[in-house]
Amino acid sequence: MASRSKRASIQAMKKQVIKKVRPKTFKTEEAANKWAKEQNISKYNLVNMRNEEASTKKIKVVEE
């Protein structure tokens, strides 16, 4: 039985998925502004990644 669990863990390690690095996004403009200040970003724009008809926002900070 011990060999099965060891074999399963080795197989799980081989199947690791490498995720693409995504931009940091926020639900509110206040949170985006706070994060930009913490990162010492002085010139930036806030871009809503969802369309204007959507009820929720997905905001990303874009440096100028």
Distance bins in CASP14 RR format, pairs under 12 A and 6 or more apart:
PFRMAT RR
TARGET T0000
AUTHOR 0000-0000-0000
RMODE 2
METHOD distances of the structure
MODEL  1
1 7 0 0 0 0 0 1 0 0 0 0 0
1 8 0 0 0 0 0 1 0 0 0 0 0
2 8 0 0 0 0 0 1 0 0 0 0 0
2 9 0 0 0 0 0 1 0 0 0 0 0
3 9 0 0 0 0 0 1 0 0 0 0 0
3 10 0 0 0 0 0 1 0 0 0 0 0
4 10 0 0 0 0 0 1 0 0 0 0 0
4 11 0 0 0 0 0 1 0 0 0 0 0
5 11 0 0 0 0 0 1 0 0 0 0 0
5 12 0 0 0 0 0 1 0 0 0 0 0
6 12 0 0 0 0 0 1 0 0 0 0 0
6 13 0 0 0 0 0 1 0 0 0 0 0
7 13 0 0 0 0 0 1 0 0 0 0 0
7 14 0 0 0 0 0 1 0 0 0 0 0
8 14 0 0 0 0 0 1 0 0 0 0 0
8 15 0 0 0 0 0 1 0 0 0 0 0
9 15 0 0 0 0 0 1 0 0 0 0 0
9 16 0 0 0 0 0 1 0 0 0 0 0
10 16 0 0 0 0 0 1 0 0 0 0 0
22 49 0 0 0 0 0 1 0 0 0 0 0
22 58 0 0 0 0 0 1 0 0 0 0 0
22 60 0 0 0 0 1 0 0 0 0 0 0
23 32 0 0 0 0 0 1 0 0 0 0 0
23 35 0 0 0 0 0 1 0 0 0 0 0
23 47 0 0 0 0 1 0 0 0 0 0 0
23 49 0 0 0 0 1 0 0 0 0 0 0
23 58 0 0 0 0 0 1 0 0 0 0 0
23 59 0 0 0 0 0 1 0 0 0 0 0
23 60 1 0 1 0 0 0 0 0 0 0 0
23 61 0 0 0 0 1 0 0 0 0 0 0
23 62 0 0 0 0 1 0 0 0 0 0 0
23 63 0 0 0 0 0 1 0 0 0 0 0
24 31 0 0 0 0 0 1 0 0 0 0 0
24 32 0 0 0 0 1 0 0 0 0 0 0
24 34 0 0 0 0 0 1 0 0 0 0 0
24 35 1 0 0 1 0 0 0 0 0 0 0
24 36 0 0 0 0 1 0 0 0 0 0 0
24 38 0 0 0 0 0 1 0 0 0 0 0
24 39 0 0 0 0 1 0 0 0 0 0 0
24 41 0 0 0 0 0 1 0 0 0 0 0
24 44 0 0 0 0 0 1 0 0 0 0 0
24 46 0 0 0 0 0 1 0 0 0 0 0
24 47 0 0 0 0 0 1 0 0 0 0 0
24 49 0 0 0 0 0 1 0 0 0 0 0
24 58 0 0 0 0 0 1 0 0 0 0 0
24 59 0 0 0 0 1 0 0 0 0 0 0
24 60 1 0 0 1 0 0 0 0 0 0 0
24 61 1 0 0 1 0 0 0 0 0 0 0
24 62 0 0 0 0 0 1 0 0 0 0 0
24 63 0 0 0 0 0 1 0 0 0 0 0
25 31 0 0 0 0 1 0 0 0 0 0 0
25 32 0 0 0 0 1 0 0 0 0 0 0
25 35 0 0 0 0 0 1 0 0 0 0 0
25 46 0 0 0 0 0 1 0 0 0 0 0
25 47 0 0 0 0 1 0 0 0 0 0 0
25 48 0 0 0 0 1 0 0 0 0 0 0
25 49 1 0 0 1 0 0 0 0 0 0 0
25 50 0 0 0 0 1 0 0 0 0 0 0
25 56 0 0 0 0 0 1 0 0 0 0 0
25 57 0 0 0 0 1 0 0 0 0 0 0
25 58 1 0 1 0 0 0 0 0 0 0 0
25 59 1 0 0 1 0 0 0 0 0 0 0
25 60 1 0 1 0 0 0 0 0 0 0 0
25 61 0 0 0 0 1 0 0 0 0 0 0
25 62 0 0 0 0 0 1 0 0 0 0 0
26 32 1 0 1 0 0 0 0 0 0 0 0
26 33 0 0 0 0 1 0 0 0 0 0 0
26 34 0 0 0 0 1 0 0 0 0 0 0
26 35 1 0 0 1 0 0 0 0 0 0 0
26 36 0 0 0 0 1 0 0 0 0 0 0
26 46 0 0 0 0 1 0 0 0 0 0 0
26 47 0 0 0 0 0 1 0 0 0 0 0
26 48 0 0 0 0 0 1 0 0 0 0 0
26 49 0 0 0 0 0 1 0 0 0 0 0
26 56 0 0 0 0 0 1 0 0 0 0 0
26 57 0 0 0 0 1 0 0 0 0 0 0
26 58 1 0 0 1 0 0 0 0 0 0 0
26 59 1 0 1 0 0 0 0 0 0 0 0
26 60 1 0 0 1 0 0 0 0 0 0 0
26 61 1 0 0 1 0 0 0 0 0 0 0
27 35 0 0 0 0 0 1 0 0 0 0 0
27 48 0 0 0 0 0 1 0 0 0 0 0
27 49 0 0 0 0 0 1 0 0 0 0 0
27 50 0 0 0 0 0 1 0 0 0 0 0
27 54 0 0 0 0 0 1 0 0 0 0 0
27 55 0 0 0 0 0 1 0 0 0 0 0
27 56 1 0 0 1 0 0 0 0 0 0 0
27 57 1 0 0 1 0 0 0 0 0 0 0
27 58 1 0 0 1 0 0 0 0 0 0 0
27 59 1 0 0 1 0 0 0 0 0 0 0
27 60 0 0 0 0 0 1 0 0 0 0 0
28 34 0 0 0 0 1 0 0 0 0 0 0
28 35 0 0 0 0 0 1 0 0 0 0 0
28 46 0 0 0 0 0 1 0 0 0 0 0
28 48 0 0 0 0 0 1 0 0 0 0 0
28 56 0 0 0 0 0 1 0 0 0 0 0
28 57 1 0 0 1 0 0 0 0 0 0 0
28 58 0 0 0 0 0 1 0 0 0 0 0
28 59 1 0 0 1 0 0 0 0 0 0 0
29 35 0 0 0 0 0 1 0 0 0 0 0
29 36 0 0 0 0 0 1 0 0 0 0 0
29 44 0 0 0 0 0 1 0 0 0 0 0
29 45 0 0 0 0 0 1 0 0 0 0 0
29 46 1 0 1 0 0 0 0 0 0 0 0
29 47 0 0 0 0 0 1 0 0 0 0 0
29 48 0 0 0 0 1 0 0 0 0 0 0
29 57 1 0 0 1 0 0 0 0 0 0 0
29 58 0 0 0 0 0 1 0 0 0 0 0
29 59 1 0 0 1 0 0 0 0 0 0 0
29 60 0 0 0 0 0 1 0 0 0 0 0
29 61 0 0 0 0 0 1 0 0 0 0 0
30 36 0 0 0 0 0 1 0 0 0 0 0
30 37 0 0 0 0 0 1 0 0 0 0 0
30 46 0 0 0 0 0 1 0 0 0 0 0
30 57 0 0 0 0 0 1 0 0 0 0 0
30 59 0 0 0 0 1 0 0 0 0 0 0
31 37 0 0 0 0 0 1 0 0 0 0 0
31 38 0 0 0 0 0 1 0 0 0 0 0
31 46 0 0 0 0 0 1 0 0 0 0 0
31 57 0 0 0 0 0 1 0 0 0 0 0
31 58 0 0 0 0 0 1 0 0 0 0 0
31 59 0 0 0 0 1 0 0 0 0 0 0
31 60 0 0 0 0 0 1 0 0 0 0 0
31 61 0 0 0 0 0 1 0 0 0 0 0
32 38 0 0 0 0 0 1 0 0 0 0 0
32 39 0 0 0 0 0 1 0 0 0 0 0
32 41 0 0 0 0 0 1 0 0 0 0 0
32 44 0 0 0 0 1 0 0 0 0 0 0
32 45 0 0 0 0 0 1 0 0 0 0 0
32 46 1 0 1 0 0 0 0 0 0 0 0
32 47 0 0 0 0 1 0 0 0 0 0 0
32 48 0 0 0 0 0 1 0 0 0 0 0
32 49 0 0 0 0 0 1 0 0 0 0 0
32 57 0 0 0 0 1 0 0 0 0 0 0
32 58 0 0 0 0 0 1 0 0 0 0 0
32 59 1 0 1 0 0 0 0 0 0 0 0
32 60 1 0 0 1 0 0 0 0 0 0 0
32 61 1 0 1 0 0 0 0 0 0 0 0
32 62 0 0 0 0 0 1 0 0 0 0 0
33 39 0 0 0 0 0 1 0 0 0 0 0
33 41 0 0 0 0 1 0 0 0 0 0 0
33 42 0 0 0 0 0 1 0 0 0 0 0
33 44 0 0 0 0 1 0 0 0 0 0 0
33 45 0 0 0 0 0 1 0 0 0 0 0
33 46 1 0 0 1 0 0 0 0 0 0 0
33 59 0 0 0 0 1 0 0 0 0 0 0
33 61 0 0 0 0 1 0 0 0 0 0 0
34 41 0 0 0 0 0 1 0 0 0 0 0
34 46 0 0 0 0 0 1 0 0 0 0 0
34 59 0 0 0 0 0 1 0 0 0 0 0
34 61 0 0 0 0 0 1 0 0 0 0 0
35 41 0 0 0 0 1 0 0 0 0 0 0
35 44 0 0 0 0 1 0 0 0 0 0 0
35 46 0 0 0 0 0 1 0 0 0 0 0
35 59 0 0 0 0 0 1 0 0 0 0 0
35 60 0 0 0 0 0 1 0 0 0 0 0
35 61 1 0 0 1 0 0 0 0 0 0 0
36 42 0 0 0 0 1 0 0 0 0 0 0
36 43 0 0 0 0 1 0 0 0 0 0 0
36 44 1 0 1 0 0 0 0 0 0 0 0
36 45 0 0 0 0 0 1 0 0 0 0 0
36 46 0 0 0 0 1 0 0 0 0 0 0
36 59 0 0 0 0 0 1 0 0 0 0 0
36 60 0 0 0 0 0 1 0 0 0 0 0
36 61 1 0 1 0 0 0 0 0 0 0 0
36 62 0 0 0 0 0 1 0 0 0 0 0
36 63 0 0 0 0 1 0 0 0 0 0 0
36 64 0 0 0 0 0 1 0 0 0 0 0
37 44 0 0 0 0 1 0 0 0 0 0 0
37 61 0 0 0 0 0 1 0 0 0 0 0
38 61 0 0 0 0 0 1 0 0 0 0 0
39 61 0 0 0 0 1 0 0 0 0 0 0
39 63 0 0 0 0 1 0 0 0 0 0 0
40 63 0 0 0 0 0 1 0 0 0 0 0
41 61 1 0 0 1 0 0 0 0 0 0 0
41 62 0 0 0 0 1 0 0 0 0 0 0
41 63 1 0 1 0 0 0 0 0 0 0 0
41 64 0 0 0 0 1 0 0 0 0 0 0
42 61 0 0 0 0 0 1 0 0 0 0 0
42 63 0 0 0 0 1 0 0 0 0 0 0
42 64 0 0 0 0 1 0 0 0 0 0 0
43 61 0 0 0 0 0 1 0 0 0 0 0
43 62 0 0 0 0 1 0 0 0 0 0 0
43 63 1 0 0 1 0 0 0 0 0 0 0
43 64 1 0 1 0 0 0 0 0 0 0 0
44 59 0 0 0 0 0 1 0 0 0 0 0
44 60 0 0 0 0 1 0 0 0 0 0 0
44 61 1 0 1 0 0 0 0 0 0 0 0
44 62 1 0 0 1 0 0 0 0 0 0 0
44 63 1 0 1 0 0 0 0 0 0 0 0
44 64 1 0 0 1 0 0 0 0 0 0 0
45 59 0 0 0 0 0 1 0 0 0 0 0
45 60 0 0 0 0 1 0 0 0 0 0 0
45 61 1 0 0 1 0 0 0 0 0 0 0
45 62 1 0 1 0 0 0 0 0 0 0 0
45 63 0 0 0 0 1 0 0 0 0 0 0
45 64 1 0 0 1 0 0 0 0 0 0 0
46 57 0 0 0 0 1 0 0 0 0 0 0
46 58 0 0 0 0 0 1 0 0 0 0 0
46 59 1 0 1 0 0 0 0 0 0 0 0
46 60 1 0 0 1 0 0 0 0 0 0 0
46 61 1 0 0 1 0 0 0 0 0 0 0
46 62 1 0 0 1 0 0 0 0 0 0 0
46 63 0 0 0 0 0 1 0 0 0 0 0
46 64 0 0 0 0 0 1 0 0 0 0 0
47 57 0 0 0 0 0 1 0 0 0 0 0
47 58 0 0 0 0 1 0 0 0 0 0 0
47 59 1 0 0 1 0 0 0 0 0 0 0
47 60 1 0 1 0 0 0 0 0 0 0 0
47 61 0 0 0 0 1 0 0 0 0 0 0
47 62 1 0 1 0 0 0 0 0 0 0 0
47 63 0 0 0 0 0 1 0 0 0 0 0
47 64 0 0 0 0 0 1 0 0 0 0 0
48 54 0 0 0 0 1 0 0 0 0 0 0
48 56 0 0 0 0 1 0 0 0 0 0 0
48 57 1 0 1 0 0 0 0 0 0 0 0
48 58 1 0 0 1 0 0 0 0 0 0 0
48 59 1 0 1 0 0 0 0 0 0 0 0
48 60 0 0 0 0 1 0 0 0 0 0 0
48 61 0 0 0 0 0 1 0 0 0 0 0
48 62 0 0 0 0 0 1 0 0 0 0 0
49 56 0 0 0 0 0 1 0 0 0 0 0
49 57 0 0 0 0 1 0 0 0 0 0 0
49 58 1 0 1 0 0 0 0 0 0 0 0
49 59 1 0 0 1 0 0 0 0 0 0 0
49 60 1 0 1 0 0 0 0 0 0 0 0
49 61 0 0 0 0 0 1 0 0 0 0 0
49 62 0 0 0 0 0 1 0 0 0 0 0
50 56 1 0 0 1 0 0 0 0 0 0 0
50 57 1 0 0 1 0 0 0 0 0 0 0
50 58 1 0 1 0 0 0 0 0 0 0 0
50 59 0 0 0 0 1 0 0 0 0 0 0
50 60 0 0 0 0 0 1 0 0 0 0 0
51 57 0 0 0 0 0 1 0 0 0 0 0
51 58 0 0 0 0 0 1 0 0 0 0 0
END
